[in-house]
Amino acid sequence: MSPLVPDTSFHIYNHSNGFENVFKEAENYRFFLEKYQLHISPIAETYAYCLMPNHFHLD
């Protein structure tokens, strides 16, 4: 696993197992974004994100 490097861009993504959904209800999207705001936003700039029922992308 490579460390976070200043002035470097990363594409972060995750996908569910099989045909399961990561986000099953609208509340799950809100919860994810609240945690992202709390833990990631203070240390990394986000240029774009996409949350879909079975996976997400962060750039």
ABEGO torsion letter per residue (X at the ends): XBBBBBGBBBBBBBBBBEABBABABAAAAAAAAAAAAAAAAAABBBABBBBBAABBBBX
